[in-house]
Amino acid sequence: MRTESRRLHLPDIVGKGYGTFWNFKGRYRAVKGSRASKKSKTMALNSIVRTMEHPQANMLCVRKTFRTLKDSCFTELKWAIHRLGVEEWWETKESPLEMTYKPTGQKILFRGLDDPLKVTSITVEVGVLCWLWIEEAYEISSEADFDTLDESIRGEMPPGLFKQITLTFNPWNEHHWIKHRFFDAAPDPDILALTTNYMCNEWLDGADKKVFETMKMNNPRRYRVAGLGEWGIVDGLVYENFEERLFSVDEVRKTPGIKSAFGLDFGYTNDPTAFWCGLIDTANKTLWVFDEIYKRGMSNEDIAREVINAGYSKERIRADSAEPKSIDRLYALGLSHIRKARKGKDSVNNGIDYIQDYKIFVHPKCVNFLTEISNYTWDTDPKTGKKINRPIDDFNHLMDAMRYALEDFVTGPQFSFE
């Protein structure tokens, strides 16, 4: 296929702050950064340009769960194709999820770690699979899972090509394996460990920057991570009794006396709407978290559609009572068993006290729940620096949804509705 030659001035398209990242050809690029730091967008642009420059190269994009790829890597790469003005040379498909560079047949493929067989058995028709992008790499809690991905990039390379694995993520927890593996490692020519933040994004306007300045004043802990890209320091977890575990929902449902529970916390622009799905075994004090919906910018129609498509329209859902009009609208849209939560005096702490008595097993696909519960801590008195009996107002959307879902099980004198 013949193509026209087109010259692009990449600094005008990509911006500044990522020159070292763009040109590095060692095996590992680990990039932690704040929100709006351009890390994912720069990676997407870099991937499209490189693929077009190297006619034997193919790339694999991975996240912990496959269902999150379409709205993240796939969307970012489509944006990059448009930004570069090369739409006519690319074919993008959603079924199966893949991209093809039409002049050569090179592929950008997408896989989730929730189907490990599909990750380890990838073959390409043209050239070699040499590049791997792990987006939201923080979600991969097991270093062994990363090792499996690392081993999938193997084999002899054609002249001029190189193998490379890129990890992009928000650094919520300083105890994550990525820190000691890449950021604390001895100097190594095969490792680029980079920290970026929103201040290198020249395309942010005044309103965008104000969000971070407000965060800096009102929530310094979040600002350190989501603003400056520093490692999050996690101390004083509210829930310490949780474990990520692969389990069969159908098998757990066979447990005598087990019941299902569903909770909904509303969000929109800055906060996500969070829908929590769990099973509770009161006899054995066990919770099984098996599904979630976690998205920003969702209208009531969007929420109803997502819940119905997920198969939960007939379930009893407890929703945040602060939005009665939204609850009424969701009821009209088909969630016929949605009810408002009965928030009351001390309901947050009483709900926490109740849940703390349970062992919580979390299905690996519930990546947002795992992130929240790993960062949901007790707040600190700014004057004394000591922990107080109140959770932080952060990482709490699915935590709140879980409390709403379980309120019917929080019984006895420990719970007040007054």
N, C-alpha and C positions, 0 to 999 in steps of 0.2 A: 504494500500500500504506500503510495507516495504522499508525503506531507510537506507542507510549506514550512520554510524556516521563519522563526519569529524570535526577535531579540527582546529579552526582558531585563529590566534593571532591578535585580532582586532586592536591594535595600529599600526601594520604594514600595515593594510589595510585602516584604517580610518585616521591615523595621529593624531596630537595633537591639543589642543586648544578647544575641545568641550566636555571634560569630564563631566562637570556639566550639560550641555545640554543633553548628552546621558543618564544620570542616573536620571534626574528629572522626577517625576511622578505626579506633580501637574496638574491642569486643563489647564493652558495656558503657552505655550512657545512662546514668541515673539522675533524673532531674526532679528535685522537689521544689515546690513553689507555691506561692499564694494564689488565690483566685485572681483572675484577670492578669496573670503574669505572662500570658501568650504561650505557655509551654506546650499545650495540646495543639494550638493552632500552628505554632512554628513547626512542631513535629509533623503535622499533616502536610504543610507546604514542603518541608524537607523530603518527605516520603514521595510526593508526586514528582518533584523535580528530579530526585535521584533515580526513580524508576524510569523516567523518560531519558535520562542520561546513560543508563546502563541497560542495554537490551537483553541481558541474560538474567537480570535480577527480579526476584519475586518477594513479596512481603506477606507476613502473617500478623494480624492484629488479634490480640487476646485480652479478654477480661474474665473475671472469675465466673460470671454467668453470661451465657450467650445472649439472653434477652436484652441486656443492657448495651450491646454493641451498636445496634441500629441508631440509637439516639446519642451516641458518643463518637466513637472512632469513625463510623460510616458517615455520619453527618459532618464531622470535621473534615474528612477527606473530600466529600462533595463540595464543601465550602472552599477548600483549597483549590480544587479543579476550577471552580468558577472564578476565584480570586486571580488565578494565573491565566485565565482566559483560554483554557485548552479543552473546553467541553467537547468539541467536535472529535477529539482523539480518544475520548474515554467512553466506555460503556459501563453503566452502573446498574446492578440488579439487586432486588430485595429477596428474590426466591430463585436460587439460593443467594444469600448475602455475599456479594463479591463485586470486584471492579476489574475491568480488563482494559489494558492499554492497546487499543485497536491496531496500531501499526505493527506490533510484534506479537501480540497475544499474551504478554506478561500479565500476571494476576496479583491483586491484593485480596487476600482471603481473610475470613473472620471466623474465629472459634471461641468457645467458652470452656473453661476448665470443668464445668459441670458435665461435659462429655469428653473425658480424657482420651478415649479411643480415637476420636476424630482429630485430636491435637497431635497425637504421636504417629498417625498414619497418613500424613499429608504428602501428596506428590504433586508435581507441577509438570505441565506438558512442554513448556518452553523454559530453558535455562535451569536455574537452581533456586531453591528457597534459602535466602541468605540473610534476610532482615526480619526481626521480630519486634513489634511494638506492644508493650504491656501497659495499657492505659488503666489509671486508678490502681496502680500496682500495690498500694496499701491494702487493698482488699484481699490480696493473697497472703494469708496469715501463715501458711506453711512454706518454709524454705525448701522442703523436699519437692513441693509442687513446682517451685521455680526451677529447681534442678532438672526436673523432667522437661520443662520447656527449653531450658538451656541446651540439653542434650539433643533436642529436635533440630537444632541448627548445626548441621554437621556435613561432612563430605568435602571433597576437593572443589575449590573455587576456580572459575575461569580467570584468565589474566585480567587484572584491573578491578576485580570484585573483591569484596571483603565481607566477613560475617559480623553482624552487629545486633545487639539486643538493647532496646531503649525502654526504660521504665519512667513513666511520668506519674506523679502522685502528689497529694497533699500530705504533709508529714505530721499527722495527728498525734502519734505516739512515739516517744523516743526509745521505747523498748522493742520496736519492730525490728525484725531481722535485717531489713534493708539498710538500716543505719550501720550496724556493725560490719555488714558484708561489703558495703561500698563507701560509706562516708567516714567510717573509722579505720578503713583499711590503710596499710602502708602504701606509699606512692607506687603506682603501677601504670605503665604506659597503656595498658588495656582497659583502664577505668577512668571515666570522666564523671565525677560526682559534682553536680552543679546545683546551686540554690538561686532561685530567681524570685522576684516579687513584682507587684503591680507598678512599681515606679519605673520599670523599664518598658512599660507599655505606653508609647507616645500617642496612642489613639484613644485613650480614656479622656472623657470630657470632665468638666467641673463637677457635674452631678455624680459621675462614677467615683471620682476621687473623694467626694464628700462622704460617700458610704464608708470608705476606709477610715477617714478622719473621725467619723462618728463612732465607728467600731473601736478605734483606738481609745477614745474617751470612755465609752460605756462598757466595753468588754475587752480589756487589755489581754486577757488570756487567749481569746480567739484571734485578736489582732496579731499576736506573735506568730501564729500559725497561718491563718487565712490572709493576713496582711503582709507579713515580712517573710513568710516561708520558713520560719524556724521550727525546730522539732517541738512538738507538744509534750509538756511534762504532765504526766498523769499521776495524781496522788490523791488517795482517799476515794476510791471507787464506791459508788452507791451499791452496786451489785457486784459481788466477787464470785458468786456461785453459778457461773455460766460456763458452758463448754460448747464449742463448735463440734457438731457430730452429724454425719450422714445417716439418715434414718428413713424408713418407709412410713409415710403418713397412714397408709391403709393398715399396716401392721400395728402401729401405735393405737389406732382407733379400735382395735380389737380388745384392748385392755378393759376389763370390767370397770364400769363406773366412770370412764373417761368422758369428758365433755369438751365441746368446741367453744371458742370465744373469739369475738371479732371487735376491734376497736378502731375508731377514726378520729384523727386530729387534723383540723383544717389548717391550711396555709394558702399562700398564693405567690406573691412576688419574691419576698426575701426568704420566707420559710416554706418548706415543702408540705404538701398534703401527705399525711402518713396513715396508711391502713395496715393494721396488724392482725395476723391470723395465727391462732395458737390452739393447743389442746392442753387441758388441765386435768391432772390426776390428783385429786385432793387427798386420797387415801395414802398415796406414796409421796406426797409433796413434790410433784414433778410437773414442770411446764415444758411443752414442746413447741417451739416457734417454727412454723413451717412455710410461711409465705408473707409477702409484704408488697405494698405499692407505695412508692416514694418519689414524688415528682413536684416540681414547682410549676406555677402558672396554670394550674388546673381549674377550670370552671366546674360548676356543679354537674354540668352535662358530661364533662370529661371524666369526673369522678365516677358518676353512675355507669358510664360506658366501660371504664376500666374494671370496676367491681363486677359488673354483669359478665363481661368477657372472661374474667378470671373464674367465673362459676360460683360466685358467692352472693348472688342477688337474693336468695331466699334465707340467708343466714341472719341471725339476730345480731345486729350491729349496734354497739354503744358509741355515740359520737359526742364530740365536745359541745356542751350545752351553751357555750358562748355564742353559737351561731344557729339559733332556732329557725331562721328563715332558710338557711342552707339545708337543714335537716328536713324541713317541710318540702323543699324542692326535690331533694333526693328521694323522698318517699313518693312524690308524684312521678318521678322518673323511673320508678320500678323497684326501689329498695324498700320493699313492703314491711320489713321487720326492723327498720332503723329506729332507734330511740335515743333521746338525749341522755347523757350521763348525769348522775345525780350529784354533781359536785357539792361539797359541803365543807364545813369547818374542819381543818386539818386533814382533808381528804388526800392531799398529796402524800404527806408523811405516813398516814395510816395505810394507804395503798402500798407505799414502799415497804413499810414494816411487814405487811402480809407477804409480799412477793419475796422478800429477803429470806423467808423460811423455805423457799422452794429451790430445788435444783433446776436450772434452766438449760435445756438442750436446744441449740440453734442450728437449723439446717444451713449448710454452706451457701445456699442461694440467697439467704437473707443478709446480703452484704451491708446494707444500710443499718439494719438492727445491730449487727456485729460492730460496726463502727461506732454507733451511738453508745451501746452498753460498755464498750471499751474505753469510753471517754466521759461517761456520765458520772460526775464526781460531786462531793459535798462542797459547798461554797466556802469561801474564806472571809473572815472578818478583816476588812482593809486596815483597821487600826492595830489589831493584835497579830494578824497573820495566822490565826488559828482557825481550824475548821469549825463550821457552825452547822446546826441541825437543819439545813436547808440546801436542797440541790441547786446546782448552777442552772441558770436559764439558758442552757445550750445543750446540744446533743440530746434533746428531750422530746422530740416529736413522736418517735415510735415508743419512747418510754411512757409518754402520756397516753398514747393510744392503747398500750398494753394495760395501763391502770384502768382506763375506761372499760376495756373489754372484760376485766376481771372483777369489776365492782360488785357483781351479784354474788361473788364467792367470798368477798370480804364481809364477814358477818360477825355478830356478837358485839359486846360492849366496846371493842377497840375501834369501831367505826362510827362516826357521828355524821348525821345529815342535817344538823342544825346550823 
